[in-house]
């Protein structure tokens, strides 16, 4: 239980920063949607550009974050050499990318549909190149268990971004989408300065032989990462090309804005990953790891289900806070669907460790690739007819396929006794309660929220009764014995 406790402690730090950070970032959604009408397509541009950014970030880091964790914990390797080799490799690739895009800026911008705004593409190319390089120092902070510094820098970046966006869009009344990208570049460069101690104070050395070995481990992770990020972003990149209406950016903006409400699932998964990944690789040889994997999966699912109920139960509040412009509310029906997809992605991430710690990373590429193919197929076939609803269901189909395939094959190579009975009970209960919540959609907001609160309390009561007895808690436990 010691390692599980460590996971919970670090997840609390990463999670708090992630929750606060995402909440603060959510403030940009009402800011953007209030300043940029749905009809203008401005938020659609933001959604589309950042989808490309997410994919490029995966390409430029080419699986080296996970590879760094794996190799820095291997015996007979100098952790400083591993770190500096990784920094040089990722830095060189990122710099080359930025220079190439700037040299070919006009044709690249035209290909992406922004021939009249090449500045969008150029600024974001430089930003994502610097971001990719900084991924390694941030991974180093996680590996060194410097969760507080990691969280503080992430929050600083978000706070500065919010302040600058607020000054431009709210105080100055700006309407130019380009300023969102300029601000992002400034914040990224600020982080680079703040992280200077993470790439100084040691001897930089590039070990070519080590790099070749690391690449043999990382290339399947790269394919896995590409497929994984395409599962998250391909719909937003493809939408303008496959949607048959003339209002593709408007529709994409509605989908992107409403999907932000569902991103609490991605936030929980990210916080869990930041704490979980270094511990898994550090204790890869421990015999008690199996039980930790099994219990971690159970509690991850429990809390993501609780998050699901909280979001759908308090939708009347969240939509007014995150997307106050009612022009976008027509897309709120995608929120539960996107949350289910994100939950499946989180489960798939938990299942992924069997092939990472057994060095069978090729399987990750197979599973994610399969899921990506399914997701893209759903989008290409159904978006022309059903619009962004097909994007939401495509995510469920893609992640569901990857999740099931990883579980089935994983039980052959690295069998684990997951508490499926307990997990199933919570899943059935959560979706039964959600089914009841659906019937309150036509009620007044106050009545709906009050009734949904009772249903959420039922779910919490079951959790406390079965897995977190109050009698075991310090201080207050004595009152429940």
DABEL-V438616 format. One line per field, one symbol per residue. ss: DSSP state (H for helix, E for strand, C for the rest). psi: psi as a letter, one per 40 degrees, with the letter a starting at -180 (. if undefined). A space follows every 10 residues. Layout:
BEGIN
ss = ???
psi = ???
END
This chain:
BEGIN
ss = CHHHHHHHHH HHHHHHHHHH HHHHHHHHHH HHHHHCCHHH CHHHHHHHHH HHHHHHHHHH HCCHHHHHHH HHCCCCCCHH HHHHHHHHHH HHHHHHHHHH HHHCHHHHHH HHCCCCCHHH HHHHHHHHHH HHHHHHHHHH HHHCCCHHHH HHHHHHHHHH HHHHHHHHHH HCCCCCCHHH HHHHHHHHHH HHHHCHHHHC CCCCCCCHHH HHHHHHHHHH HHHHHHHHHH HHHHHHHHHH HHCCCCCHHH HHHHHHHHHH HHHHHHHHHH HHHHHHHHHH HHCCCCCCHH HHHHHHHHHH HHHHHHHHHH HHHCHHHHHH HHCCCHHHHH HHHHHHHHHH HHHHHHHHHH HCHHHHHCCC CHHHHHHHHH HHHHHHHHHH HHHHHHCHHH HHHHHHHHHH HHHHHHHHHH HHHCCCCCCH HHHHHHHHHH HHHHHHHHCC CCCCHHHHHH HHHHHHHHHH HHHHHHCCCH HHCCCCHHHH C
psi = eddddddddd dddddddddd dddddddddd dddddhiddd eddddddddd dddddddddd efeedddddd deeiifhhdd dddddddddd dddddddddd dddfdddddd deefdegedd dddddddddd dddedddddd dddefgdddd dddddddddd dddddddddd defiehdddd dddddddddd ddddedeefi eihhhhhddd dddddddddd dddddddddd ddeddddddd deheiefddd dddddddddd deeddddddd dddddddddd ddfdeieedd dddddddddd dddddddddd dddfdddddd ddgdhedeed eeeedddddd dddddddddd eeddedeeff eddddddddd dddddddddd dddddeaedd dddddddddd dddddddddd eddghigigd dddddddddd ddddddddee deiidddddd dddddddddd ddddddeghd eeiiceddee .
END
